């Protein structure tokens, strides 16, 4: 078995990368569990590296654990490179800014602990396969955690720009993004079809298609979601007033919004196995595991037990 930490050197603005590499080396030496590191060189390199390892080891069936060290975007790249290879396992060390996927496993070990990662266990995890026009070309890809369209996506888009300002930290940048996007009340015009049935057709504040329950660095937007139940959880918030949205947002962030007696007046929440989102304005901004692209109509389908996931040991 091989263990490779796939490190995004720009994650968390590059802070602590040298210490992480040294910690991996020393912990590997202490435990006797061999591990190596690979430093990604550009956007897309983590995916290409995972695919290369898969091709090199597919014939032999050698087990390889690829631990994505970065944010949810780095995890997404490693997942897309590894998912077609049965002998590859995907792990995550959340050293980025959002780090929402690992929040789905509160009872597991410390995802930031190198020894816990080296001694981790392998489980099966669902993923969402999506197909359509992405960044100008027809593609089929996979998502580990969540898609956001409309308000949520616009917040992520703006937050990324705000984070480039050295005086604005990640969590504060997100709150600023929410405030600014709230003032503009920028959503999206969409047709939402779930398992062949049209749920909404027109202006919407946001649409979220979830495998996991969290987005935006800890917003518990899909509190009933599970990455092992073989279903997608879908939230659609209608084109509500700013005041209605402002009243409900704290509950939405905490994951308690479904307990509100009047929540059905502003939100549709349901589950499905297939979905289709069509932008009525020709295209939409699609946020997938924290990464944003321009997209046309997209088909989504949950893939139960789609990949091998490494969970850190409880030490």
Secondary structure, DSSP 4 states (H G I P E B T S, - for coil): -EEEEEE-TTGGGGTTHHHHHHHHHHHHHHHT---EEEE--STTHHHHHHHHHHHHHTTTT--EEEEEEESHHHHHHHHHHHTT-TTEEEEEEE-SS---GGGG-TTS--TT-HHHHHT-EEEEEEEEEEEEEETTEEEEEEESSEEEEEHHHHHHHHHHHHHTSTT--HHHHHHHHHHHHHHHT--EEEEEEETTEEEEEEEEEEEEEESSS-BTTTB---TT--TTSS-EEEEEEES--HHHHHHHHHHHHHT-GGGSTTGGGTEEEEEESEEEEEETTS-EEEEETTEEEEEEEEEEEEEEEEEEEEE----
